[in-house]
Amino acid sequence: NMRNAIGLEGTVYQRIPADDIGKVNLVLQGALKEFNAVAADKEVIQTGERVRVVGLAAGETLVVERITEQS
């Protein structure tokens, strides 16, 4: 169930452009998986950055936000 991904943390595998789709890796239901992802704030998120899933977009695309020191 994709809703189980909300709140999980992962790593950007393929850069997420400001207005396009990138890829993230995260552990969902005990397995490491790769998902399409878009940035919640419409800003670029670079490969290797940590992100948190905050929602779902069309299909199986995750909406993510960058994890900062304050998060």
Secondary structure, 3 states (H helix, E strand, C coil): CHHHHCCCEEEEEECECCCCCEEEEEEECCEEEEEEEEECCCCCECCCCEEEEEEECCCCCEEEEECCCCC
